[in-house]
Amino acid sequence: MSRKKKKPKPLFNIKIEAYAAEGRSLMHLEDGKVLFVDNAIPGDVIDVVIIKEKTSWAQGKTVRLVEPSPMRIEPFCEHFGICGGCKWQMLPYVQQLIYKQQQVQDQLSRIGQIELPELQPIIGSPRERYYRNKLEFTFSTSRYLNFDEIADKDQKIERVPALGFHAPGLFDKVVEINQCYLMDEPTNALLKVLREYTETNKLPYYDFKAQYGWLRNVVIRVATTGEVLVYVVFHHDEPEMIPLLEHVLQNVPGITSLNYIINGKLNDTTFDLEAINYWGKSWIEEKLENFRFKISAKSFFQTNTYQAEALYWVTREFAGLTGNEVLYDLYCGTGSIGIFCSGAVSKVIGIEVIDEAVKDAYENATLNGLDNCKFFAGDVDKICTDAFFEEHGRPDVIITDPPRAGMTEKLIEQLLKIRAPKVVYVSCNPATQARDLQLLDVAYKITRLQPVDMFPHTHHIENVALLELRND
């Protein structure tokens, strides 16, 4: 006998009490449980339905905003609440920074449970809009329909193509984007030109469910130097490809590098596919301080160039470099942090798992005339062996900038074994950073903490920690 699925439990006129973390807010229910809610801020009065319930907590979904919080402001984007990005537009930026500071403090204290220095005031982004240097848009045969469109019984619902961002939690639905405030022009101009040309010429968008179609994605990168790189992802080669690329060149101003990728796979990943240069050079140039960086179609680079300098300034200052140190840059990507610190050390050793990123790192070192930087491809925890350190020198300072999952236990064990005098831990996830800091606490004392906001209007936050070897 099958069990009946429980209906979502409704709650009415719930007042949100405080900010939790990861963009969620909370309130306490009468039974003592903590209710976590998305799309609500402290002071809001809302109607919710409980969609998940445990012994001590529950998760709710906002159904209706009954009374807005005094903190609420009018979002500036027409796509707010639909596309899934910029979820905090209803909060003044100053208040966003307060909550992000709180998130770092709470997660380090609650998860780490170790002695911490005072958290330095968060560094806000100099730009609140148009701060990104890379965006990816998706072509889809299935436009995301909003609630009003679905509820309109007089309107026949048909599948309509769209160019924009994937709708949150829906792999095949795309939110049509008319104007995005995340990146400078020619971003919106490119979207308009592509949409009009493809619709006029009836070029087929990709169908994610049926796995057929032609146009898949378009990626645009806009550097602070003014250079612009675009690449279009096609499912297969077609005669219409050249006229489309030519139309983009003629009608979108400022493009300095136009490329394309053929992706006939079932998934959207392109890291293993060749980017073919159609026009211009195959890369653009970005700058941090006086350092230059080549960025190709698939290169990794900090997404907010304007704030990357601040993040790297903090990292370099925490390292306390004197010019004589051997610096290890773990998870180095295209070498940007190591290169940024290269003028204040004797040697930089960078380690990165992606081969192509290591090649880019060497090109960037050459571009800047550096001869004290070496980069190695492979898993950090496998490369960092006693034999490797014997050959390349034991680190005086280690900078580690892992992905959101944090460092592996094997690498942490190796760091405890190496016992470099200083470790600077750059994190995009304070929760996993807190876990790692707790493991490193047996040998290291945390002496400085600095949050840096790279992504305004989102809950994401970076934090830099300085760890110094204990004398006891």
C-alpha positions in Angstrom: 0.0 0.0 0.0 1.5 3.3 -1.1 1.8 6.2 1.3 0.1 9.4 0.5 2.4 12.3 0.0 2.0 14.9 2.8 0.6 18.2 1.7 2.9 21.2 2.4 2.0 22.7 5.8 0.9 26.4 5.5 1.8 29.1 8.0 0.4 32.6 7.9 1.6 36.0 9.0 5.1 34.7 10.0 7.5 37.5 11.0 11.1 36.8 10.0 13.5 37.4 12.9 17.1 37.2 11.7 19.5 36.4 9.0 20.8 32.8 9.0 23.4 32.2 6.3 23.7 31.3 2.6 21.0 33.9 1.7 18.4 32.4 4.1 16.6 34.0 7.0 14.9 32.4 10.0 12.3 32.6 12.7 11.4 30.4 15.7 8.2 28.4 15.6 6.0 27.9 18.7 7.3 24.3 19.1 10.8 25.6 19.4 11.9 24.6 15.9 13.9 27.0 13.8 12.3 27.8 10.4 14.7 28.6 7.6 13.2 30.6 4.6 14.5 31.7 1.2 13.5 35.0 -0.4 12.7 36.7 2.8 14.6 39.2 5.0 14.5 40.1 8.7 11.3 42.2 9.4 9.3 40.7 6.5 5.9 39.3 7.4 5.1 36.4 5.1 2.9 33.4 4.4 5.0 30.2 4.0 4.5 26.5 3.4 6.8 24.0 5.2 8.5 21.8 2.5 10.9 20.0 4.8 10.7 19.2 8.5 13.2 17.7 10.9 13.4 17.3 14.7 14.9 20.7 15.5 14.4 22.7 12.3 12.2 23.1 9.2 12.5 24.6 5.7 9.9 26.9 4.3 9.0 28.4 1.0 7.7 31.9 0.8 4.2 32.0 -0.7 3.2 35.7 -0.2 4.8 38.8 1.2 2.2 40.1 3.6 4.1 43.1 4.9 7.6 44.1 3.7 10.5 44.7 6.1 11.4 48.4 6.6 14.8 47.5 5.2 13.3 46.4 1.8 14.1 48.5 -1.3 12.9 48.3 -4.9 15.0 45.8 -6.9 16.5 47.5 -10.0 16.3 44.5 -12.4 13.1 43.4 -14.1 14.3 39.7 -13.8 14.7 39.8 -10.0 13.2 36.8 -8.3 13.0 34.8 -11.5 16.4 34.3 -13.1 18.0 33.1 -9.8 20.9 35.6 -9.7 21.3 38.8 -7.6 18.9 37.5 -5.0 19.6 40.3 -2.5 18.6 43.3 -4.7 15.8 44.0 -2.2 18.5 44.8 0.4 20.6 48.0 0.5 24.2 47.1 -0.2 25.4 48.3 3.2 23.0 45.9 4.9 24.2 43.1 2.6 27.7 43.7 3.9 26.5 43.5 7.5 24.9 40.1 6.9 27.9 38.8 5.1 30.2 39.9 7.9 27.8 38.1 10.3 27.9 35.0 8.2 31.7 34.7 8.3 31.8 35.3 12.0 29.0 32.8 12.8 30.3 30.0 10.6 33.9 30.3 11.8 32.8 30.4 15.4 30.1 27.7 15.2 31.8 25.2 12.9 35.5 25.9 13.7 35.0 26.2 17.5 38.6 27.5 17.9 40.2 30.6 19.2 39.8 33.4 16.6 41.1 37.0 16.3 38.8 39.9 15.8 37.2 39.8 12.4 38.3 42.9 10.4 35.6 45.0 8.8 34.4 43.5 5.4 35.8 45.1 2.3 32.9 46.0 0.0 33.0 45.9 -3.8 33.8 49.3 -5.5 31.1 48.4 -8.0 27.6 47.2 -7.0 26.6 46.7 -10.6 28.5 45.8 -13.8 31.2 44.1 -11.8 31.6 40.7 -13.5 34.0 40.0 -16.3 32.3 36.8 -17.6 28.8 35.7 -18.2 27.3 32.6 -20.0 23.9 32.6 -21.6 21.9 29.6 -22.8 19.8 29.0 -25.9 16.8 26.8 -25.2 13.6 25.7 -26.9 11.8 26.1 -23.6 11.3 29.5 -22.1 10.5 29.7 -18.4 6.9 30.8 -17.9 6.1 32.8 -14.8 3.2 32.1 -12.5 0.8 34.5 -14.1 1.4 33.0 -17.6 0.8 29.5 -16.3 -2.3 30.6 -14.3 -3.9 32.3 -17.4 -6.5 29.7 -18.5 -7.3 31.7 -21.6 -3.7 31.4 -22.9 -2.6 28.3 -24.6 0.8 27.3 -23.2 3.3 26.6 -26.0 7.0 25.9 -25.9 8.7 29.1 -26.8 12.5 29.5 -27.4 14.6 31.7 -25.1 18.1 33.1 -24.7 19.1 33.8 -21.1 19.9 32.1 -17.8 18.9 28.7 -16.7 15.9 28.9 -14.3 16.8 27.8 -10.8 16.4 24.1 -10.4 15.2 23.5 -13.9 17.7 22.0 -16.3 15.7 22.6 -19.5 14.0 25.9 -18.8 15.6 29.3 -19.6 14.6 32.7 -18.4 14.6 35.2 -21.3 17.0 38.0 -20.3 16.3 41.5 -21.8 18.8 43.4 -19.8 21.4 42.2 -17.3 23.2 44.5 -14.8 26.0 42.2 -14.0 28.5 43.1 -16.7 29.4 46.1 -18.9 28.3 46.4 -22.6 28.4 45.0 -25.1 26.7 42.2 -23.1 23.1 43.3 -23.6 23.8 44.4 -27.2 25.1 40.9 -28.0 22.0 39.3 -26.5 19.7 41.6 -28.6 21.7 41.0 -31.8 21.7 37.2 -31.4 18.1 37.0 -30.4 16.9 39.1 -33.4 19.1 37.3 -35.9 18.3 33.8 -34.8 14.6 34.4 -34.6 14.5 36.1 -38.0 16.4 33.3 -39.7 14.6 30.6 -37.7 17.9 29.1 -36.4 17.1 26.1 -34.1 17.9 26.4 -30.4 19.0 23.4 -28.4 16.3 21.1 -26.8 17.7 19.8 -23.6 15.1 17.1 -23.2 15.1 15.8 -26.7 18.9 16.4 -27.1 18.7 18.0 -30.5 19.1 21.5 -32.0 22.0 23.6 -33.0 22.6 26.8 -30.8 23.6 25.9 -27.3 25.5 28.7 -25.4 27.2 32.0 -25.8 29.9 33.2 -23.4 31.1 36.8 -23.2 34.1 38.2 -21.3 34.7 41.9 -20.9 38.0 43.0 -19.5 38.8 46.3 -17.7 41.3 46.9 -20.5 38.3 47.3 -22.9 38.9 44.1 -24.7 36.0 41.7 -25.4 36.0 38.0 -26.0 33.0 36.1 -27.2 32.5 32.4 -28.0 29.5 30.7 -29.3 28.8 27.0 -28.6 27.2 25.0 -31.4 26.0 21.4 -31.2 27.5 20.7 -34.7 28.9 22.4 -37.7 26.3 24.0 -40.0 26.6 26.3 -43.1 24.6 29.0 -41.2 27.5 29.3 -38.6 29.6 31.7 -40.7 26.8 34.1 -41.5 25.8 34.2 -37.8 29.4 34.9 -36.7 29.8 37.6 -39.4 26.6 39.2 -38.3 27.8 39.3 -34.7 31.0 41.0 -35.8 29.3 43.6 -37.8 26.6 44.5 -35.3 28.1 44.1 -31.8 30.7 46.9 -31.2 34.0 46.3 -29.4 34.6 42.5 -29.9 38.3 41.8 -30.1 38.2 38.0 -30.1 35.5 35.9 -31.6 35.6 32.1 -31.2 33.4 29.0 -31.3 33.2 25.6 -29.9 31.5 22.5 -31.3 29.8 20.5 -28.5 28.0 17.4 -29.6 28.0 15.9 -26.1 24.9 15.4 -23.9 26.2 17.8 -21.3 27.3 21.5 -21.4 30.9 21.1 -20.2 33.4 22.5 -22.7 36.7 22.3 -20.7 37.7 19.2 -22.8 36.8 20.7 -26.2 38.8 22.9 -28.5 38.0 26.6 -28.8 38.4 27.6 -32.4 39.4 31.2 -33.1 37.3 32.7 -35.9 38.3 36.4 -35.8 40.9 38.5 -33.9 43.3 37.1 -31.5 42.3 34.0 -29.4 42.6 35.8 -26.1 42.1 39.1 -24.3 44.3 40.9 -21.8 43.3 41.8 -18.3 45.3 43.8 -15.7 45.8 43.6 -11.9 48.0 46.4 -10.7 50.8 46.4 -13.3 50.5 42.7 -14.0 49.1 41.5 -17.3 47.1 38.3 -17.8 46.1 36.5 -21.0 42.5 35.2 -20.8 41.4 32.7 -23.5 38.0 31.3 -24.0 38.2 28.7 -21.3 40.7 30.3 -18.9 39.8 30.7 -15.2 40.1 34.2 -13.8 38.6 35.9 -10.8 35.1 37.0 -11.9 35.2 40.5 -10.3 38.4 42.1 -11.6 37.8 45.3 -9.7 37.6 43.5 -6.4 40.2 40.8 -7.2 42.9 43.5 -6.6 41.6 44.0 -3.1 41.5 40.3 -2.4 45.1 39.9 -3.6 46.3 42.9 -1.7 45.0 41.4 1.5 46.5 38.0 0.6 49.9 39.6 -0.1 49.9 41.8 3.0 48.9 38.8 5.2 51.8 36.8 3.8 54.2 39.5 5.1 56.7 39.0 2.2 60.2 40.4 2.4 61.6 39.3 -0.9 63.4 36.1 0.3 60.6 33.7 0.7 59.8 30.5 -1.2 56.1 30.9 -1.9 53.8 27.9 -2.7 50.5 28.8 -4.4 48.2 25.9 -4.1 45.1 25.6 -6.4 46.9 28.3 -8.4 44.6 28.3 -11.5 46.2 30.5 -14.1 48.8 31.7 -11.6 47.2 35.1 -10.8 47.8 35.1 -7.0 51.4 33.8 -7.3 52.2 36.3 -10.0 50.7 39.1 -8.0 53.1 38.2 -5.2 56.1 37.4 -7.4 57.8 40.7 -6.9 58.1 40.2 -3.1 59.5 36.6 -3.0 62.5 34.7 -4.3 60.5 31.9 -5.9 56.8 31.0 -6.6 55.8 27.3 -7.0 52.2 27.0 -8.3 50.2 23.8 -8.3 46.9 23.3 -10.2 45.0 20.2 -11.3 43.9 21.5 -14.7 46.7 21.2 -17.4 45.3 24.0 -19.5 45.4 26.4 -16.5 49.0 25.6 -15.9 49.9 26.4 -19.5 48.1 29.7 -19.1 50.0 30.3 -15.9 53.3 29.9 -17.7 52.1 32.2 -20.5 51.1 34.8 -17.9 54.5 34.6 -16.2 56.3 35.1 -19.5 54.0 38.0 -20.4 55.1 39.7 -17.2 58.8 38.9 -17.8 59.0 36.7 -14.6 61.6 34.0 -14.2 61.0 33.1 -10.6 57.7 31.3 -11.2 57.2 27.5 -11.8 53.9 25.8 -12.2 53.0 22.1 -12.0 49.9 20.2 -13.1 48.3 17.6 -10.9 46.3 17.0 -7.6 47.7 19.2 -4.9 47.7 16.5 -2.3 49.5 14.1 -4.6 52.2 16.6 -5.7 53.0 18.0 -2.3 55.3 15.2 -1.1 58.6 15.3 0.8 60.5 14.6 -2.4 58.8 17.5 -4.2 59.7 19.9 -1.4 63.3 18.6 -1.3 63.6 19.3 -5.0 61.9 22.7 -5.2 62.5 24.1 -1.7 60.5 24.0 1.5 57.8 26.7 1.6 58.2 29.7 3.8 54.7 30.8 3.0 51.8 28.7 1.6 48.8 30.4 -0.1 45.9 28.1 -0.6 42.8 29.0 -2.6 40.7 25.8 -2.8 37.3 25.3 -4.4 34.1 25.6 -2.4 34.5 22.1 -1.0 37.7 23.2 0.8 41.0 21.3 1.1 41.2 17.5 1.2 42.1 15.8 4.5 45.2 14.4 2.8 46.5 17.9 1.9 45.7 19.2 5.5 47.8 16.2 6.9 50.6 17.2 4.5 50.5 20.9 5.6 50.7 19.8 9.2 53.7 17.7 8.3 55.4 20.5 6.3 54.8 23.1 9.0 55.5 26.2 6.8 55.8 29.3 9.1 52.8 30.9 7.5 49.7 29.8 5.6 47.3 32.3 4.0 44.0 30.6 3.3 41.8 32.3 0.7 38.2 30.8 0.8 35.0 31.3 -1.2 33.2 29.2 1.4 33.6 30.2 5.1 31.8 27.0 6.2 34.4 24.6 4.7 37.2 27.0 5.6 36.1 26.8 9.3 36.2 23.0 9.1 39.8 23.1 7.7 40.9 25.7 10.2 39.8 23.5 13.0 41.9 20.6 11.6 44.9 22.9 11.3 44.5 24.3 14.8 46.8 21.7 16.3 49.8 23.4 14.7 48.6 26.8 13.6 47.1 29.9 15.3 44.8 32.1 13.3 46.1 35.6 13.7 44.1 37.6 11.1 40.8 37.4 9.4 39.5 39.6 6.5 36.2 39.1 4.7 36.1 40.5 1.1 32.9 40.8 -0.9 33.3 39.8 -4.5 29.7 39.4 -5.5 27.2 42.1 -4.5 23.5 41.2 -4.4 24.4 37.5 -3.7 25.0 35.7 -0.5 28.5 34.6 -1.6 31.5 35.9 0.4 35.3 35.4 0.4 37.4 35.3 3.5 41.1 35.4 4.0 42.7 33.9 7.1 46.4 34.1 8.2 47.7 31.1 10.0 51.0 31.3 11.9 52.9 28.3 13.2 52.5 27.8 17.0 55.7 28.1 19.1 54.3 25.9 21.8 
